[in-house]
Amino acid sequence: MNRPQQFSETARLHKVIIGRWEGYRRVEAYVERVNMDQQNKLPTAAELQPEFEAFRAALEAEGVTVLQPDYIGKFVYDQLTPRDIAVTIGHQVVLCNMIKKSRRYEVAGIFPHLLALEGEEPNILIPPRHDMLLEGGDILIDKGYVFVGLSQRTNQAGFDYLHETFGHQFELVPMHCKSLEEGENVLHLDCTFNPVGKQHALIYPPGLRSIPEVIRDRYEWIEVTAEEQAALATNVLSVDEKTVISRAHPACRRVNSLMRSIGLRVIEVPFDGAPSTGGSFRCCSLPLVRR
């Protein structure tokens, strides 16, 4: 069970890399603000530790094998959100081209876990050009589709690479995320759209310029408000079709209740440090194996 595999956002999670709190902001001289949320007060490693340990414990209680990146060095101050640096599509892992320089080295921390993966080669892919910008928070795999957010971090060249590489296996669907200049600040697609359960999706419609027909036809929506989106209520992590991990936070309470009303088991975990930097449970996890 060590072959990379992901064909659905809600398939049973077997192996995942979660963020590393150790070493966070160890050397302040290298800290780079990488999104608007980080204009606010950044958390400390001491504040992050109990939250990431609780996240790990919740996953392990569900039988998930949990890995963490190796510490790279002082020039990479933030290894909290491994979702952005790579993505598992089908039986391959794509290493992403990051737009922020301080994040381009993060992938070194997950190399040992990637090298241990088995299966047909090549199972690790690298986009051939630096202008092909991709971040994993913009890429969702579900129901035979790969939804790709064209956003502040993923561009058309990145989409074209995914289409050329996976178009024979999946239908690629572009989804244009609104920027700050358009009245919203959707950093990644998973901040405004995220499949849950068998046929539902958490969605913040104002965060998208338009909504593809497949989203209207294939999913039953649980719409979130602007306040809930800002609290990253969409950014849950599915353990399987019946279980999600979500924030124990007042602004997420209604969405958690709505997910329970459709039969999902919602595991609420206190998680405030990482969201204050712009990412919640989906951002802070990189699934390697879902079956």
Steps between C-alpha positions, in 0.01 A plus 500: 500500500790731425410588142388861453128510433228764496194497279257668738514768768283284725642151443636324808821673614782257579822704496548875535772757566392773741669829576801534724480746788855434624737765372223744412645852479821376660701775329291816460736650243365256240130554567314597183133597512346276235134607520279775634401306812859516616482877535338413832680353799682179411470207741794361695627143489378453857146598393511271197629190681184387686281566197711295260538225758120489537465492119742209480324316782161541328637351177678213672183418693339444157777259399685745274881479469626851574835635380665839540764684294861495609635831627676670209686789654474854618421650159167313485315639798155353427420134431140514623315447171644212292184484284634781285838351414379175339183320397412135442305450177408144413815295562748788468620788716554837336753735659362853477669816377451752781476872429648601838875451522503396866272205417697356208732306729227342713477197275842387628332420832267244343754335268564203734127416500471540124807284434346223709193483277469196276318430174568549132755765406492789465277549800648844581453775240659844475354769269763567231484881507521747788219712357257209552377621838311246711401468865321199643233705673370582154473136388214269602448148361147359510254288300722476193575872497799710596375842608772762463473843653649773284599730780767720650727193512404275205504629143386393155838346418470283810150394398622418149774277644247306709268471200779367280616256769168371635244590234488140375399380848292782646287787376678823596267780615635857542344707779588868517545624858436865580786716618515785747459744213167332418364543851603158633830352612487133406858382529427143384202313359463290817423819689176531303413147376554156653313170436377312808306178544371317192348787305517819704741790484577793724495809283528876526354613163612867522860379504474377140458704183269231365395152604549217247193298406656182638503658847131585462410157359712260705495650851248599762624823650558602856546873457719688743484868585777755465574477873515121484723509193735740678519247785588230241183301567538353149854380572411171669685170450296194404614175659243310294151549357349505847761686707656847488736690727394860553583797721348527846431868451187716548506616137501136381221379729213540250690329218599213730134462598391494134756230422365292789147549368593316177641209698867591526699438817679826574810478719555847641855588597612837643716652228573871503874543445530377141172666389640831620766456229241412234457120510288248687480119496502444123788742454693335782480150350638331189328166430728242343268201501120497482316178412 
